[in-house]
Amino acid sequence: MFKNRLTYYISAVILLFTFNSCSDYQKLLKSSDYDLKYIKAVEYYEAEDYYRAQSLFDDLRGVYRGTDKSEKISYYNAYCSYGLGELSLSAYLFREFAKLYPASEHVEEVEYLAAYCYYLISPETSLEQIYTIAAISELQLFVEKYPNSEKRANAEELIDKLQSKLENKAYNNAMLYYTIMDYKAAITALKNVLKDFPDTKHREDIMFTILKSSFLYAENSIYSKQNERFEATIKEYYSFVDNFPNSKKIKEAEKIFTNSLKFIEEKNGL
C-alpha cells in the first residue's frame, strides 16, 4: 500500500515537473528576451537537449546576425543537427559555417566534420554510392588543405574504407555479368575494375575470371570469330600465370590454355 502511494507521488511529481518544464520552454520560445534565449539555448546544448537548443538557436540566428554571437550560434546550431543525427543538414551547416567564418578557430574542425557526415551517410555496398564518392572528395580536400592536421590519419583511414567500398561495388557488379553468362560484358567490366583499382585485393580472382570468361566467350561464339577469341584467351592465360604462378587455379588455367590451343591448331590444320 505504502509502495503504491509512494510510486503515485513520484509519478505525480515527475509529471508536474515535466509539465512545468514544457510550459517554461514554450514561454521561452515566445519570449522577446533574446539574451535569456541565448543563455538557455547554450544550457540545453550543454545538457545534450539538442532539439530544444536547436529551436532556440534557429530563432536567434536572424536576431544576432552580424554580431559577436552570430558565429557561436551558427557553430552550436550545426552541432545540434549533428547531435540529432541530421547528417545531411549538419554537413551543410558545417560547410556553411566554414564559408561564413573562414578566420574562425573552428574552421578545420567543422570542415572535417562536414566530410565525416558524408562518410556516415555512405550506404552499404549494394546501394548507390553517390554519398560515398562525395565523402571521398570532401576528405581528400581536407587532407590537401590541412596536411599537418591531427585528423589527417583519421581522414586517410576513412578514405581507404570508402575506396574499398567502391572497389567491392565495382567487383560485385562486374562478377554479376559473369554470373548471368554475359561474358563479353564481364571481360570489359572486370578489366575496368583492374584499371580503376590496380591494387585491388580481388586481383587474382578477377584475372582468372577474365581468362575463364574469355574462353567461354570464344567457345560460344560463331565459328568465324572463334579463332581470334581463343587467341585472346591464350593472351589472358599468359597474363594470369605471369602474375600468379603459384595460384591454386593454375591447373584449371592450364586446361583452358590447352583447349584454346587445341582449337586453334585444329582450325589451322596444325
C-alpha positions in Angstrom: 0.0 0.0 0.0 2.8 2.4 1.1 4.8 1.5 -2.0 1.8 2.2 -4.3 1.3 5.6 -2.8 5.0 6.4 -3.0 5.0 5.4 -6.7 2.0 7.6 -7.3 3.5 10.6 -5.6 6.8 10.2 -7.5 4.9 9.9 -10.8 2.9 12.9 -10.0 6.0 15.0 -9.2 7.7 13.9 -12.4 4.6 14.8 -14.5 4.3 18.1 -12.7 8.0 18.9 -13.3 7.7 17.8 -17.0 4.6 20.0 -17.5 6.2 23.0 -15.9 9.4 22.4 -17.9 7.4 22.3 -21.1 5.4 25.3 -20.1 8.5 27.3 -19.3 10.1 26.2 -22.6 7.0 27.3 -24.6 7.1 30.7 -22.9 10.8 31.0 -23.7 10.1 30.3 -27.4 7.6 33.1 -27.5 9.7 35.5 -25.4 11.5 38.5 -26.9 14.2 38.3 -24.2 16.8 37.2 -26.7 19.7 37.3 -24.2 17.8 34.8 -22.0 17.0 32.7 -25.0 20.7 32.5 -25.9 21.7 31.6 -22.3 19.0 28.9 -22.1 19.9 27.6 -25.6 23.5 27.1 -24.6 22.3 25.4 -21.4 20.1 23.0 -23.4 23.0 22.3 -25.8 25.4 21.5 -22.9 22.8 19.2 -21.5 22.6 17.5 -24.9 19.0 18.5 -25.3 19.7 19.3 -28.9 16.1 19.5 -30.0 15.2 22.4 -27.7 18.6 24.1 -28.2 18.2 23.9 -32.0 14.8 25.6 -31.9 16.1 28.4 -29.9 19.3 28.9 -32.0 17.1 28.9 -35.1 15.2 31.8 -33.6 18.4 33.6 -32.7 20.3 33.4 -35.9 18.5 36.3 -37.6 18.4 38.4 -34.4 22.2 38.2 -33.8 23.3 38.2 -37.4 26.4 40.4 -37.8 27.1 40.4 -34.0 29.7 38.7 -31.9 27.2 36.0 -31.0 26.5 35.1 -34.7 29.5 32.8 -35.1 28.7 30.9 -31.8 25.1 30.4 -32.7 26.0 29.0 -36.2 28.5 26.7 -34.6 26.1 25.4 -31.9 23.3 25.1 -34.4 25.4 22.9 -36.7 26.3 20.7 -33.8 22.7 20.4 -32.7 21.8 18.9 -36.1 24.8 16.6 -35.8 23.7 15.5 -32.3 20.2 14.8 -33.6 21.5 12.6 -36.4 20.5 15.0 -39.2 23.7 14.2 -41.1 22.9 15.8 -44.5 21.8 19.0 -42.8 24.7 19.1 -40.4 27.2 18.6 -43.2 25.6 21.6 -45.0 25.7 23.7 -41.8 29.3 22.8 -41.0 30.3 23.8 -44.6 28.2 27.0 -44.4 30.0 27.9 -41.1 33.4 27.5 -42.7 32.3 29.7 -45.6 30.8 32.4 -43.3 33.6 32.4 -40.8 36.9 31.5 -42.6 39.0 33.0 -39.9 37.3 31.1 -37.1 39.4 28.8 -34.8 36.8 26.1 -35.5 37.2 26.0 -39.4 39.4 23.0 -39.5 37.2 21.1 -37.0 33.9 21.8 -38.9 35.4 21.0 -42.3 36.5 17.6 -41.1 33.0 17.1 -39.5 31.3 18.0 -42.8 33.3 15.4 -44.6 32.8 12.9 -41.8 29.0 13.4 -42.0 29.2 12.3 -45.7 31.2 9.2 -44.6 28.4 8.3 -42.1 25.8 8.7 -44.7 27.6 6.5 -47.2 25.3 3.4 -47.7 26.1 -0.3 -47.8 27.8 -1.6 -50.9 24.7 -2.9 -52.7 23.2 0.6 -52.9 24.0 3.7 -55.0 27.3 5.2 -53.9 26.8 9.0 -54.5 27.5 9.9 -50.9 30.5 7.6 -50.8 32.0 9.5 -53.8 31.1 12.8 -52.1 32.7 11.7 -48.8 35.9 10.7 -50.6 36.1 14.1 -52.4 35.5 16.0 -49.1 38.0 14.0 -47.1 40.6 14.4 -49.8 40.1 18.1 -49.9 40.5 18.2 -46.2 43.8 16.3 -46.3 45.1 18.6 -49.0 44.1 21.7 -47.2 45.3 20.5 -43.7 48.3 18.3 -44.4 49.6 18.7 -40.8 46.2 18.2 -39.1 45.8 15.8 -36.2 42.8 14.5 -38.1 44.8 13.6 -41.3 45.4 10.0 -40.3 41.7 9.5 -39.5 40.7 11.1 -42.8 43.1 8.9 -44.8 41.8 5.8 -43.0 38.2 6.8 -43.9 39.2 7.4 -47.5 40.7 3.9 -47.6 37.4 2.4 -46.2 35.3 4.3 -48.7 37.6 3.3 -51.6 37.3 -0.3 -50.5 33.5 0.1 -50.6 33.6 1.4 -54.2 36.1 -1.4 -55.1 33.7 -4.1 -53.8 30.8 -2.4 -55.5 32.6 -2.4 -58.9 33.8 -6.0 -58.3 30.4 -7.3 -57.4 28.8 -5.6 -60.4 31.4 -7.0 -62.8 31.1 -10.5 -61.4 27.3 -10.3 -61.9 27.9 -10.2 -65.7 29.8 -13.5 -65.4 27.0 -15.0 -63.3 24.4 -14.2 -65.9 26.8 -15.5 -68.6 27.3 -12.2 -70.4 31.0 -13.0 -70.9 31.8 -10.1 -73.2 30.4 -7.6 -70.7 32.2 -9.4 -67.8 35.6 -9.1 -69.5 35.1 -5.4 -70.1 33.8 -4.7 -66.6 36.4 -6.8 -64.8 39.2 -5.1 -66.8 37.8 -1.7 -65.7 37.9 -2.8 -62.1 41.7 -3.6 -62.5 42.1 -0.2 -64.2 40.3 1.8 -61.5 41.6 -0.2 -58.6 45.1 -1.6 -59.6 45.9 -2.7 -56.0 42.6 -4.5 -55.5 42.6 -7.5 -53.2 40.4 -9.3 -55.8 43.1 -9.1 -58.5 43.8 -12.9 -58.7 40.1 -13.8 -58.8 39.4 -11.0 -61.4 42.2 -12.1 -63.7 41.2 -15.7 -63.5 37.5 -14.8 -64.2 38.7 -12.7 -67.2 40.5 -15.8 -68.5 37.6 -18.1 -68.0 35.1 -15.5 -69.4 37.4 -15.1 -72.5 37.4 -18.9 -73.0 33.6 -19.2 -72.6 33.0 -16.2 -74.9 35.2 -17.8 -77.6 33.6 -21.2 -77.1 30.1 -19.8 -77.6 31.0 -17.5 -80.5 30.2 -18.1 -84.1 32.8 -20.3 -85.9 34.3 -17.4 -87.9 35.0 -15.5 -84.6 36.3 -18.3 -82.5 39.9 -18.3 -83.7 40.7 -14.7 -82.7 38.8 -15.1 -79.5 40.7 -18.2 -78.4 43.9 -16.4 -79.3 42.7 -13.6 -76.9 42.1 -16.3 -74.3 45.7 -17.5 -74.6 47.0 -14.0 -74.0 44.8 -13.8 -70.9 46.3 -17.1 -69.8 49.9 -15.8 -70.1 48.9 -12.7 -68.2 47.4 -14.7 -65.4 50.3 -17.2 -64.9 52.8 -14.3 -65.1 51.1 -12.6 -62.3 50.1 -15.6 -60.2 52.4 -18.5 -61.0 51.6 -20.3 -57.7 47.9 -19.8 -57.9 45.6 -22.7 -56.8 43.8 -22.2 -60.1 46.8 -22.9 -62.2 45.7 -26.3 -63.2 42.3 -25.0 -64.4 44.0 -22.2 -66.2 46.3 -24.7 -68.0 43.3 -26.7 -69.0 41.7 -23.6 -70.6 45.0 -22.8 -72.3 45.3 -26.4 -73.7 41.7 -26.4 -75.0 42.2 -23.0 -76.6 45.4 -24.0 -78.3 43.9 -27.3 -79.5 41.0 -25.4 -81.2 43.4 -23.1 -83.0 45.7 -25.9 -84.1 42.7 -27.9 -85.4 41.3 -24.9 -87.2 44.6 -24.1 -88.9 45.4 -27.7 -89.6 48.5 -27.8 -87.5 
